[in-house]
Amino acid sequence: MKFKRISILLSLIVVFMLVTPLSAFAQTSDLPESDLNSLPKELAAALELGNNTVVISDKEQIEKLSLEDRSLYQEGKLPIRIEYEYVAMPDIENENNPISPLALRVINVRDQGHGWYDPSSDMYKEFVIDGPDTFVISESTKKITTVFNSLGVSYSAINAATNFTIGKEELVTFTSNTPVKAGERLHAQCYTTYHKKTFDVYDETSSGGGTTGTYVGSGEAVRPTGTFIKKTFY
């Protein structure tokens, strides 16, 4: 009878493992939600080659992009051409920021690179232009370096760790000169983009935490450093 009970128990364990999704055993991320997107991969690849503009006219590629971004459909029509344009602003980081003698410590800073933006809140302006015409913009605006989920850490401590200055205004400039042919319509969307860094916060006064203290959570700081203009032609 003992062997039979053990056999039943093992069967139940196997069934549990088969019906429980693997995701149930995965650790969840502590990073805050900031809803930032990275630049399109086509533009990111071009930037690595020294180009800041991409023109997409291949029909199959446009169809694929339209499946990923349903907003590209306008009145049931696919774009005939898509252009991406990115301009980087000077990114001079701060130096010699003093570290505040606080219990909360900012460590493990991870540089996530440039070109991050939130489509819902980082749009500067958008335009619809019917050709023949030319889309011209040369405008500047000020945006603020921001922290998401500071976890009670002072700005001076975050500044020292990230080399950003939280709350500082930065000037970003949108420039473009784009012809629109007769019979075409251009939908232009202008976004501010950011340099993003993530970091971990530890409490050095709490118990049970090893050499760096007890893990509190993760935060995210973003500094405005560029502009992204998405141009969709119909």
C-alpha positions as CSV (number, residue, x, y, z in Angstrom):
1,M,0.0,0.0,0.0
2,K,2.9,2.4,0.7
3,F,4.2,1.9,-2.8
4,K,0.8,2.6,-4.3
5,R,0.4,5.9,-2.4
6,I,3.9,7.0,-3.5
7,S,3.0,6.2,-7.1
8,I,-0.3,8.2,-6.9
9,L,1.6,11.2,-5.4
10,L,4.2,11.1,-8.2
11,S,1.4,11.0,-10.8
12,L,-0.2,14.1,-9.4
13,I,3.1,16.0,-9.4
14,V,3.7,15.1,-13.1
15,V,0.1,16.2,-14.0
16,F,0.7,19.5,-12.2
17,M,3.9,20.2,-14.1
18,L,2.3,19.4,-17.4
19,V,-0.7,21.7,-17.0
20,T,1.1,24.6,-15.3
21,P,2.6,27.1,-17.8
22,L,6.3,27.7,-17.6
23,S,5.7,31.4,-17.2
24,A,4.3,30.7,-13.7
25,F,7.8,29.8,-12.6
26,A,9.5,32.9,-14.2
27,Q,10.4,35.9,-12.1
28,T,8.5,39.0,-12.9
29,S,10.4,42.2,-13.9
30,D,10.7,45.0,-11.3
31,L,11.2,47.7,-14.0
32,P,8.6,50.5,-14.0
33,E,6.2,50.9,-16.9
34,S,7.1,54.0,-19.0
35,D,5.6,53.0,-22.3
36,L,8.7,54.0,-24.3
37,N,9.3,52.7,-27.8
38,S,12.7,52.4,-29.5
39,L,13.3,53.7,-33.0
40,P,12.2,51.5,-35.9
41,K,14.8,48.8,-36.5
42,E,15.3,50.0,-40.1
43,L,16.3,53.4,-38.9
44,A,18.5,52.0,-36.1
45,A,20.4,49.9,-38.6
46,A,20.9,53.0,-40.9
47,L,22.2,55.1,-38.0
48,E,24.9,52.5,-37.3
49,L,26.0,53.1,-40.9
50,G,26.0,56.8,-40.5
51,N,22.7,57.6,-42.2
52,N,19.9,59.4,-40.4
53,T,17.2,58.9,-43.0
54,V,15.4,55.7,-44.3
55,V,13.0,55.5,-47.2
56,I,10.8,52.4,-47.5
57,S,8.9,51.9,-50.8
58,D,8.9,48.1,-51.1
59,K,5.2,47.0,-51.1
60,E,5.8,43.8,-49.2
61,Q,7.8,45.6,-46.5
62,I,5.1,48.2,-46.2
63,E,2.4,45.5,-45.8
64,K,4.5,43.9,-43.1
65,L,4.9,47.2,-41.2
66,S,1.2,47.9,-41.6
67,L,0.3,44.6,-39.9
68,E,2.5,45.7,-37.0
69,D,1.2,49.2,-36.9
70,R,-2.5,49.4,-37.8
71,S,-2.4,53.2,-37.7
72,L,-0.6,53.2,-41.0
73,Y,-3.9,52.4,-42.7
74,Q,-5.6,55.6,-43.7
75,E,-9.2,55.3,-45.0
76,G,-8.5,51.7,-45.9
77,K,-5.4,52.5,-47.9
78,L,-1.8,51.3,-47.4
79,P,1.1,53.9,-47.6
80,I,3.0,54.1,-50.9
81,R,6.1,55.2,-49.1
82,I,7.4,55.6,-45.5
83,E,10.3,57.7,-44.5
84,Y,12.0,57.8,-41.1
85,E,14.3,60.7,-40.1
86,Y,16.3,61.1,-36.9
87,V,18.3,64.0,-35.6
88,A,20.5,63.7,-32.5
89,M,21.0,66.6,-30.2
90,P,24.3,67.2,-28.3
91,D,24.4,64.8,-25.4
92,I,26.8,66.3,-22.8
93,E,26.6,64.4,-19.6
94,N,27.2,66.0,-16.2
95,E,30.4,65.6,-14.3
96,N,31.3,65.5,-10.6
97,N,27.8,65.3,-9.2
98,P,28.2,64.7,-5.5
99,I,26.7,61.6,-4.1
100,S,24.3,62.3,-1.2
101,P,25.0,60.4,2.0
102,L,21.7,58.7,2.1
103,A,20.6,55.2,3.2
104,L,19.1,54.5,-0.3
105,R,21.8,53.7,-2.8
106,V,21.6,53.8,-6.6
107,I,23.7,51.1,-8.3
108,N,23.8,48.9,-11.4
109,V,23.1,51.7,-13.9
110,R,22.3,50.2,-17.3
111,D,22.6,52.4,-20.4
112,Q,19.7,51.5,-22.8
113,G,20.9,53.9,-25.5
114,H,19.1,56.7,-27.5
115,G,15.9,57.0,-29.5
116,W,13.3,56.1,-27.0
117,Y,9.9,57.8,-27.2
118,D,6.2,57.4,-26.1
119,P,3.9,57.6,-29.1
120,S,1.0,58.7,-27.0
121,S,2.8,61.6,-25.1
122,D,6.0,62.5,-26.9
123,M,4.5,63.8,-30.2
124,Y,5.4,67.4,-30.7
125,K,3.3,68.1,-33.8
126,E,1.7,66.2,-36.7
127,F,0.8,67.4,-40.2
128,V,-1.2,66.3,-43.2
129,I,-0.1,67.8,-46.5
130,D,-1.5,67.3,-50.0
131,G,0.9,67.6,-52.9
132,P,2.3,69.2,-54.8
133,D,3.8,70.9,-51.8
134,T,6.8,70.8,-49.5
135,F,6.8,69.8,-45.8
136,V,9.1,72.2,-44.1
137,I,9.8,72.4,-40.3
138,S,12.5,74.1,-38.4
139,E,11.3,74.5,-34.8
140,S,12.7,74.0,-31.3
141,T,11.0,73.1,-28.0
142,K,12.1,72.4,-24.5
143,K,11.7,69.0,-22.8
144,I,12.6,67.9,-19.3
145,T,14.9,65.2,-18.1
146,T,12.6,62.9,-16.1
147,V,12.8,59.9,-13.7
148,F,10.2,57.1,-13.5
149,N,9.8,55.4,-10.2
150,S,12.5,57.1,-8.1
151,L,11.6,54.9,-5.1
152,G,12.3,57.7,-2.7
153,V,15.9,58.3,-3.8
154,S,17.0,62.0,-3.9
155,Y,17.5,63.5,-7.3
156,S,21.1,64.3,-6.4
157,A,21.8,60.6,-5.9
158,I,20.2,59.7,-9.2
159,N,22.0,62.5,-11.0
160,A,25.3,61.2,-9.6
161,A,24.7,57.7,-10.7
162,T,23.3,58.4,-14.2
163,N,25.1,61.6,-15.1
164,F,21.7,63.2,-15.9
165,T,20.2,66.2,-14.2
166,I,16.6,65.3,-13.3
167,G,14.3,68.3,-13.9
168,K,16.7,70.1,-16.3
169,E,15.2,71.5,-19.5
170,E,16.9,70.5,-22.8
171,L,16.4,72.1,-26.2
172,V,15.4,69.8,-29.0
173,T,15.1,70.9,-32.6
174,F,12.9,69.5,-35.4
175,T,14.2,70.0,-38.9
176,S,13.0,68.6,-42.2
177,N,12.5,69.6,-45.8
178,T,10.4,67.0,-47.7
179,P,8.8,67.4,-51.1
180,V,5.3,66.0,-51.6
181,K,4.5,65.0,-55.2
182,A,1.3,65.9,-57.0
183,G,-1.4,63.3,-56.1
184,E,0.4,62.3,-52.9
185,R,-0.7,63.0,-49.3
186,L,1.9,63.1,-46.5
187,H,1.2,62.4,-42.9
188,A,4.1,63.6,-40.8
189,Q,4.5,62.9,-37.1
190,C,7.2,64.6,-35.0
191,Y,8.4,63.0,-31.8
192,T,10.9,63.9,-29.1
193,T,13.3,61.0,-28.3
194,Y,15.2,60.2,-25.2
195,H,18.5,58.7,-23.9
196,K,17.3,56.0,-21.3
197,K,19.1,54.6,-18.3
198,T,17.8,52.1,-15.8
199,F,19.1,51.6,-12.3
200,D,18.6,49.5,-9.1
201,V,17.9,51.0,-5.6
202,Y,19.1,49.3,-2.4
203,D,18.4,50.2,1.2
204,E,21.7,50.0,3.2
205,T,20.0,50.5,6.6
206,S,17.6,47.5,6.4
207,S,18.5,44.1,7.5
208,G,19.0,40.9,5.5
209,G,20.7,42.4,2.5
210,G,24.4,41.5,2.0
211,T,27.1,44.0,1.1
212,T,24.8,46.4,-0.8
213,G,21.8,46.3,1.5
214,T,18.2,45.2,0.6
215,Y,16.9,45.5,-2.9
216,V,14.1,48.1,-3.1
217,G,13.3,48.1,-6.8
218,S,14.4,49.5,-10.2
219,G,13.9,52.9,-11.7
220,E,14.4,54.6,-15.0
221,A,15.7,58.0,-16.0
222,V,15.3,59.6,-19.5
223,R,17.0,62.7,-21.0
224,P,15.7,64.3,-24.2
225,T,18.5,64.0,-26.8
226,G,16.9,63.8,-30.3
227,T,13.9,64.0,-32.7
228,F,12.2,61.4,-34.8
229,I,10.0,62.4,-37.7
230,K,7.8,59.6,-39.2
231,K,6.6,60.5,-42.7
232,T,3.9,58.3,-44.3
233,F,2.9,58.9,-47.9
234,Y,-0.4,57.9,-49.5
